[in-house]
Structures are given as C-alpha cells and as structure tokens.
Amino acid sequence: MDYAALPETCCPQDRATIWIWPGHAAYLGPSLDLHPHFGSVHCFAVGVDAPFLLRIGDNEQKVRSAMIPARTRHQVVSHGRMLYLYLEPDLADERIRTALGLLRAHPCLSAPQVAAEISLSTSRFLHLFSAQTGTSFRRYRLWARMLRVAAAAVEGADLTRASAEAGFASPSHFSDAFHDMFGLTASTVLATNTRIVLDPRPGDAPTA
C-alpha cells in the first residue's frame, strides 16, 4: 500500500483551516491531541502526511483513511496533519431533509416542534430521523448548534454569547458538549490560529 504524503499544496503546515457549509464541515491541519470522543454525524478522516492510529473500543488499527459512523466512540492518534470531513447522509425522505433544514436554521427547536412542522407524531419522527440519518435527534441538534456557534464566532461574537444564542444552557454545557463531540476544547482550536471559512466556494474548499 502506498503511504506517501499528500502534496504540500493541499494544506499549508503553518495554519489549520475549518470550512463550514450548511450541515457540513471540514478540518485540515495539525492532528492535535484528541481524547476519545463520538461525533453527531459521520466523519471521514484522512492522514495527510502518514497513516494514523484509529482506536474504537478495544480495537486499534493503523490506517490512512477511515469512515467513522456517527455516535461511534473513537480516538485518532496522529503525528502529522489530518483532514476531517463531517458529512450528513444522502437522505431519501423529503420530510427528514426538511427537518434537518429546520434544525440548521433554528437549532433551539424541540423534537415535538419539528415533528409538527412535517406533520408527523413525535415518536414516528424520532424513529424515522434515527433510521434515515444514523444519528439521534438530540445529537444532530447539538451538531446544528455547534455550526451556529462557529458561524457567530466568525462574525465576531465571543463563545459565551454565541453558545447561549445557539441554545446551550451555559458556557460549561457548550464546553463539555464540544469536548465530547471533537475530543478537545474549543479554546484549544482557537488558540492554534485556526482560520474559519463559511460557505466556501468550490475553489476554497479542501481538496486531497
């Protein structure tokens, strides 16, 4: 298997970048020291410079890339640059696509409120949501709130105000949820001089 590094032009070594689209996100930069965590949506991970160690439960495997399903507790150990693509599933049900759009636009909505908007009972909606997306309503709403905080931070809002407006009960709630979802703190990400790009044009998006 070819483990050669990817071209240097795909991601400069001196700065990390986060790209955010509606419902999607990507990170390209230093691997950072990630703790075990589990995401709200599927994550495609790529070792830019070399293979990385992926730990899931008691299993460890050295890989160059991996698709990590939503709600899968895992840890990535790498000593080079990493590319993470956070992806929403390709949905067949128009009602669930509508629900995701509602949550992205209004991440404080409850399950009964969203279910009512698409004319489903709450129990039927929650079952269909999980079956279609591979994640739970609660976990996806956390994801939508994280994206809202990132967008607000780009606009100049501090994390405390941004997280409150996105629906987090307190700064500690946001901090705990961020660590649980990504394996590190938001302040650690911001301390690395990370560049955040909202709704990138095709030429601005990460390519490997």
N, C-alpha and C positions, 0 to 999 in steps of 0.2 A: 504494500500500500504506500502511496506517495504522501509523505508528511512534510513536503516542502512548504515554507511560509508563503502566505499570500502576498501580492505586491504591496510595497510600502505606500503607494498612492491611494490605496483603498481606505486607509485610516492613519493619519499622522500620529506619531508616537507621543507627541508632547501635549496632546489635549484630547479629552473624551468628548463625545457628542451624543446627545439624545435627540431623536426625531420623534415627533408625535403627530399622528393622523387621527381622524375620528375613529376611536375604538382600537387603534393600533399604536405601537411604539417600538423603537429600536434603540439599542445602546451599542456604541462602538468605542472601545478604548481599553485602558488598563483593566486587568481582571479583577482587581480589588480583593479584599479578604472577606469572602462571603460566608456567612453562617448558614446552617441548614434552614431552608425556607420552602414555602409552596405558593405558587402563583395562582392568580384568579383566572388566567387564560393560558392557552398553550404557548410554550416558549421554544423557539428553535435556536440552539446555541452552537456557535462555531468557534473553534480555536483558530485565531488569525495567524499566529506565529508557530504554533505547535499543538499537538494533541493536549487534551486536558483530562483530569480525573473526574468522573461523574459518580457520585455516591447516591444510591437510592436504597434506603433500608440497610440491609447487611451486604448488599451487592456493590462492588466497586468495579469500574471498567474504564480503561483508557481509550478515549475516542477523539476523533477530530470534529465530529458534529453529532448532535442528538436532538430529537424532538421530544420535549418534556411535556407530558399532558398536564392540563390544569389540575390543581389540587393534588399534585404529586410532591410529597416532601422530598427534597433532594439538596445536594451540595455540590457546587462546582469548585474544583481546586485547580488553579492555573497560574503559571508564572509568566504568561505572555498576554498579549491583547486578545480581547474577546468581542464577539459580535452576538448580541441577543436580539431576536426578533419576537415580539409579543403579538400573537396573532389571534384574531377571532375566527371562529369556524365559518365555513360557507354554508349558510342556512337555507333549508328548503322551505321552511314555513314562514310565510309573509307576516304572520302575527308576531312571531318571535323577532323577526327583523325590526318590526315596528317597535316592539318592546325595548330592544337594545338602543334604538334611536332615542326613545323617550328617556331612558336612563342616562344616556350620554348628555342629553340636553338638560335634564332635571335629576341629578343624582341623589336628591333627597326624597324622591318618591318611594312610597311603600309598595310591597307586593300587591295588596288589595287595590291600590290606586292604579297601578299599571295594568292589572288584570281587568279592571273595569273599562279602561281605555280601549282594550282589544276584545271586549265582550266575552271574557272567559271567567269562570269561577276561580277564586284564588288557588284552590287545591289543584284544579286542572292546569292552570297557568304554571304553577311551580313545577309540576311533574313534566309538562311539555318543555319548559325552559331548560331544566336539567338534562332531559333526553336530547334536546337539539344542540345545546351549547357545550355540554361536557363539564359544565361548572354549575354552581348553585346561584340563585338569585342574589343572595347575600354577598357571595364572593365577587360576582360581577359588579354589583353596586359599589363595592369597595374599589374595584378597578376603575370604574367611571369617576369616582370621587378623586382617586389619585391623578387621573388625567386632568381633572378640573383644577386641582391644586397646582400641577405643573404649568398649566396654561396661565393661571393667575400669577405665578411666580415670574414667568417671562414678562408679564405686563408690569412687574414691579411690586407686587404685593408681597408682604412678608409671610412666612409659612403659617404663623399663628392665625392671621386674618384669613388667608387663603383656605386653610384647612377648616376653619369654622364655617365659612361660606359654602364649602363643599359638603358639609353635613357631618363632620367629625365632632364628637362631643367635647373634646378638649385637645390641647396640644399633645398630651401623653397618649390619648387614643390614636391620634394620627401617627405619632412616632412608633407606637407598638405595632400598628397595622402595616406601616411601611417596612419595618424590620421583618415582620412575619412574611410579607409578600416578596421582598427582594433580598433579604439576608444581610442588610446593613442599614444604617440610619440615613435619613435624608440629608442631614448636615454633613455627613461624610461625602456624599455625592457632590454637594455644592462646594465643599472645600477643595475638590480636585479641579476647580476652574472649568467645570463641565459646561459646554455650550448646548443650549436647548433650542431646537428648531421646530416651530409649529407649522403644521400643514405644508410640508416641504413639496416643492415642485419636483418632477421626475429627476432633474439634474442634480438636486440637492440631497436626494435620498441615498442611504447606504447601499453600496454595491460590493459584492465579494466575488 
